[in-house]
Amino acid sequence: MNSSQDWGVFMRIAGQASFLTEDGHTIHAWVHGPENDRVRGAVVIAPALAREEVVSHRSMRLVAARAAQEGWLVIRPSWSGTSESGERPACSDPVEVWHRNLELAYRTARDLVGTELPVHGIGLRIGASVLATSPLPFDKRVLWEPVSGAVYMRQYTGLRRASGLSLPPEVGDGVEIDGAHFTDREAAAIRALPDPRKVTAPGLLPVRETDRTVAKKLYGVAAIYAKASPPAIAALVARLDEPVAPGAPKPADVSGWRPTTTARFHVAEFGVDVDEELLELGPDNLAATYTHPVGRHGTGAGAAVLAPPSADPKDGPTGLWTVQARRLAARGVPALRVDRHHCGDGAGLDEVKDINPYTREGVADIDMGASWLHERTDEPVTGAGLCVGGWLVAMAPPTSAMTTRVVLNNVAWRAGERYYEKLYRDWDVDAVLEQLRTMSDVELNTTWRTRAKELVRRRMPYRAWLSLGRCGIPNVPEVVMEHASRNAEVSFYFGAEDGVFFEQERGEEGLARLTRRGRRIKVAHVPALDHSLQAYAARLTALQIIDAALGLSYYPAEEMATCAA
């Protein structure tokens, strides 16, 4: 443990982050439990994969919390090669590695609750397949929305082709699904996972939601549309219950458990090990992860804060910021990632869907992380963020430790939060899903109102347009660019669709005005970027852009078009 960290209560319903390590194999997990430290057994969560894991993150966290409230010790790990866990070994069979992850979580649970109390498993989607095929002696295996590997891979490779989105081309080898890339051999191993409902194993309990809207909001939509269902979660956890028999074993006392908050990871790309520390920052103990060169902090190479998109956890766009933090540390650049209030594992247990992430509180959370990092390393800090994370980085105060800022695919150009608060408050998820189902246009209905707005956007004198933007009425890029560049060097990068939006909102006029005033701003269009960094080529490109901002590499000029000021 980090002796300088005041952890307070260890066993929490909301969970505590910990590394699980055995024989050089390390994964990240959240451990949940009742605050009286007395448990009736344990539950191991087998999460979904890739973008489904991100979309379902809130729901699975609430599953763990509900089970903890009911007296269970819960271990909620992330698979190797995803989220916060370590890399999968090169050329490894992913299913074999994930079975090993389950074994590590199972052994941890068994060590804590003893040999007499039950250890159950709950698996979601492809996690249900991994759980069902595990040779471990789980007492019950609750298979939530189970799917075979073949169906899963077919759904996501087909979805990419049929989406109609402007995505970078697929890379020449392997298989892409949202936010993940597998070699042909790795993909074949996943496809070979059977339908969990057809597996012969004791204690299998398949659960398919009769209300398919509940299922869709659980894993099958964009994260902004995801919504947890407390009744479905309560019913799921209730399946673990058994009548209390005479002579049943007494609850186990887990008050001696302590999180493991340091780990060492190997970064195969550079052949270097890095150290990682789990922290809790600020008065509300926001979870944070600090990654740094082994035995060193400040190395003279700078430091980086990585801000996630939307209301996603601190691992960033489908785990990409975890990868980048370790890549940076391997080359001497320490990096910090911090959860925000109401987002990721900083969300309240009563928050069943995303709330507005465009807040001053979120800005303060990221800025707090930058201040902590600067104090720890005595290095200049580069802040980098995607979408909402980019807005948070850009809106940090001029006094922020982030003196260099990298903003990827920002589309929010209002400085205040009132507009976004109303947008998220009034967002009718059910209505949007129905519109999507019927293929009607959600946002681009051509009405007299939208036509009038377009006419105003094109014809209004720019100074009047900017004045309205400062009042938060239209989306005016100069408003955010001006704030971001007051005491920092700022680079904005846009994929194809986001770049068009920047131009439509008269961003180039604002850029020219600010450049004439001596502001240090760069705007570049990078065709390889998709908005959410789900395409493999886009993910590699984002890593290169951040590397270049820290002076670790040179991003080729031919890959981008720089806006003329």
RAWO-V148416 format. One record per backbone hydrogen bond with DSSP energy under -0.5 kcal/mol. CO is the residue of the C=O (numbers start at 1). NH is the residue of the N-H. Records with the same first field share a line. If there is no record, write none. Layout:
CO: NH + NH
//
This chain:
1: 3
2: 5
5: 7
10: 12
12: 15 + 33
16: 31
18: 29
20: 27
22: 25
24: 26
25: 22
26: 86
27: 20
28: 78
29: 18
30: 32 + 76
31: 16
32: 74
34: 37
37: 39 + 254
39: 252
40: 118
41: 73
42: 120
43: 75
44: 122
45: 47 + 77
46: 124
49: 52
50: 53 + 54
51: 55
52: 56
54: 57
56: 60
57: 61
58: 62
59: 63
60: 64
61: 65
62: 66
63: 67
64: 68
65: 69
66: 70
67: 72
68: 71
71: 40
73: 43
74: 32 + 76
75: 45 + 77
76: 30
79: 82
82: 85
86: 81
89: 92
92: 94
93: 97
94: 98
95: 99
96: 100
97: 101
98: 102
99: 103
100: 104
101: 105
102: 106
103: 107
104: 108
105: 109
106: 110
107: 111
108: 112
109: 113
110: 114
113: 117
118: 42
119: 139
120: 44
121: 142
122: 46
123: 144
124: 127
125: 128 + 129 + 147
126: 130
127: 131
128: 132
129: 133
131: 134
136: 138
140: 121
141: 143 + 205
142: 123 + 144
143: 145 + 146 + 207
144: 125
148: 152
149: 153
150: 154
151: 155
152: 156
153: 157
154: 158
155: 159
156: 160
157: 161
158: 162
159: 163
165: 167
175: 182
177: 180
178: 51
180: 177
182: 175
183: 187
184: 188
185: 189
186: 190
187: 191
188: 192
190: 193
191: 150
193: 149 + 150
195: 198
196: 199
199: 201
201: 204
203: 141
205: 143
207: 145
210: 212
211: 214 + 215
212: 216
213: 217
214: 218
215: 219 + 220
216: 220
217: 227
222: 225 + 226
223: 226
226: 354
228: 230
229: 233
230: 234
231: 235
232: 236
233: 237
234: 238
235: 239
236: 239
237: 240
238: 241
243: 245
245: 248
252: 39 + 254
254: 257
259: 261
260: 19
261: 278
263: 276
265: 274
266: 268
267: 270 + 271 + 272
272: 267
273: 294
274: 265
275: 292
276: 263
277: 290
279: 288
281: 286
282: 285
286: 281
287: 339
288: 279
289: 291 + 337
290: 277
291: 335
292: 275
293: 296
302: 334
303: 382
304: 336
305: 307 + 384
307: 386
309: 312
311: 344
313: 316
315: 321 + 322
316: 318 + 319
317: 320
319: 323
320: 324
321: 325
322: 326
323: 327
324: 328
325: 329
326: 330
327: 331
328: 331 + 333
329: 332
332: 334
334: 304
335: 291
336: 306
337: 289
340: 343
343: 346
344: 347
346: 342
348: 351
350: 352
352: 228
357: 359
359: 363
360: 364
361: 365
362: 366
363: 367
364: 368
365: 369
366: 370
367: 371
368: 372
369: 373
370: 374
371: 375
372: 376
373: 377
374: 378
380: 303
381: 383 + 403 + 404
382: 305
383: 406
384: 307
385: 408
386: 389
387: 391
388: 392
389: 393
390: 394
391: 395
393: 396
397: 400
401: 381 + 403
403: 489
404: 383
405: 407 + 491
406: 385 + 408
407: 409 + 493
408: 387
411: 413
413: 476
417: 421
418: 422
419: 423
420: 424
421: 425
422: 426
423: 427
426: 428
427: 429
428: 432
429: 433
430: 434
431: 435
432: 436
433: 437
434: 438
435: 440
436: 439
445: 447
447: 451
448: 452
449: 453
450: 454
451: 455
452: 456
453: 457
454: 458
455: 459
456: 460
461: 465
462: 466
463: 467
464: 468
465: 469
466: 470
467: 471
468: 471 + 473
469: 472
474: 476
475: 477
476: 479 + 480
477: 481
478: 482
479: 483
480: 484
481: 485
483: 486
488: 490
489: 405
490: 522
491: 407
492: 524
493: 409
494: 526
495: 499
496: 500
497: 501
498: 502
499: 503
500: 504
501: 505
502: 507
503: 506
505: 477
506: 510
507: 511
508: 512
509: 513
510: 514
511: 515
512: 516
513: 517
514: 519
515: 518
519: 521
520: 490
522: 492
523: 563
524: 494 + 526
525: 527 + 561
526: 529
528: 530
529: 496
530: 533
534: 179
535: 539
536: 540
537: 541
538: 542
539: 543
540: 544
541: 545
542: 546
543: 547
544: 548
545: 549
546: 550
547: 550 + 552 + 553
548: 551
553: 555
554: 556
556: 559
557: 560
560: 562
561: 525
//
